[in-house]
Structure formats: C-alpha cells, structure tokens
Amino acid sequence: MFRSTLKLKSVCTDKINTAFKGAMPNSQFVPIIESALSNKGFGKNSLLATSLCCDEVNRTLEKDLTGMFGPNFSMGGLAGFPFGGVTSFGAMAHHIPAGGSCLILFGPHVGVDADGTVGKVNRRGREAPGACCGSAAAAAGFVAEAFAAKQTSIPPPTSHHDAQQGFVNTLLLPYAERLDDATEPDVELPFSLYDAQKQFMDEIVSKACGEVAAPGCIGLLGGIQINTPEDEEDYFLPITFEIRDNTNKLVKQL
C-alpha cells in the first residue's frame, strides 16, 4: 500500500532515503491514509488518537490528519511512549462519536538535519542543530552505560519528578545489545524504540479494547516520524497499519 515517490533534493532527504527506506513526506502519506480508511468505516464520526513525543516538532502530522478526523486525543509522552496507558485509552474510547471508530497513530521520532545527521534537527530560531529526540538520546546514553556495566535490569522510577524518562530508560534497556551492535546507532535507535512502543500499545489495546463500542473498530497505525529542517517537509515511515475490532481480533492488515 505504501509506496513513496520520494525525489532526492537535498542532503537531508538523501539520508532519509537511505536510512529510512519507505519513508514518505506527509503530503503523500496523509492522502494514502485517508483513502485507505474511508471505505473501512472511518471518517467524520471517527476519533484520532495519537501517541507521539511531546516535542513541538511532532505536531505537524497531527494537524495534517485533523482534516479527516478533527482534533486528536493525545495518549503520548516522552519519546512517544503511550504513557496515558489503559486509562487514557478508555477515556478516548468514550469520546468516539456514536457508531464511529478510532485511529491510533503512534511511534517515536527522529531528526535529520540539513547536513544529513540523524538524531539532530535544525530548530526554529536556533543557530546550531540540536538533539531530536532528546529523550531518546538520553535513554540511549543510559542504556549504553548499563550495557557496558553488564546491567540487565533497573528498578522502576520511585520519584514522580522525572518518571517518564525513567520509564523510557527501562523500556529501552532490552534493546541494549541491538543498539551496541548497530553500525549506525542513531538510525537503529528509533527502530528499537518503535518495537518497544508497539509492544506497549498492543498490551494497552488488549486490556482496553472492549471500551470501544461495537461496531466501532480500532485502527493502529505505527511507524517513525522523521523531522526535518523548517524549509523541508517532514516524513513518516509506516511499519504497522491494521484494523482490529473491539475484541482485539484482527479485521484487516493494510
């Protein structure tokens, strides 16, 4: 279904094309989603829920999708993990218009700056590029130290002051060896984060799917957001696109 017509036009997009094959600019991605879902019962009576990082660079895709779905419900926290959990899913489900369905867009994000550097982005009003995703970069550093020390588990956070980052560290730790083995760790990082978030989201849907009133369905659209400099378009690499009913049974793999 997803086929990018990406045209190489800069160092940034050249890097996206090689490091994140299959990624497509939002202007291509959004119409494909709308077309795929329009004959599956999704539309104005559906609700868009997102689990994306709280970084302001991630709001563009949400806005691009509001034309079909209206304002989105947010489940996400640092690095894109669905820290709203089962409670937020249940609340979201009870906001779906009568007879409608929900689409959950989720995943981590990564920047590619004007020089083609993965893990950085040129931000508005700042001279030098900065980390993107900062939470992911911090977790990767933590995990690298833990791996070097042969630490395979860490206790969950005990303080609420930075609990989300503590959980990002914990949830990324199982991917420490994979990151250590990577030729380009900054490219591998969002893929590892995606796998951790997919497992997290699947567990939430499994526990709370019944909150969606039949015949409504649950669309799950997961992938990696790719943030670019202001004068270029953001991209999305779709990895999962499926529809489930309110018993969590797979209805359609898109």
Secondary structure, DSSP 8 states (H G I E B T S, - for coil): ---------SHHHHHHHHHSTT-EEHHHHHHHHHHHHHTTT-STT-EEEEE--SSGGGHHHHHHHHHHH-S-EE---GGG--TTHHHHHHHHHTTS-TT--EEEEE--EEEB-TT--BTEE--TT-SS-EETTHHHHHHHHHHHHHHHTT---------STTHHHHHHHHHHGGGHHHHHH-SSHHHHHHHHHHHHHHHHHHHHHHHHGGGS-TT--EEEEEEEEEE--TTS--EEEEEEEEEE-TT--EEEE-
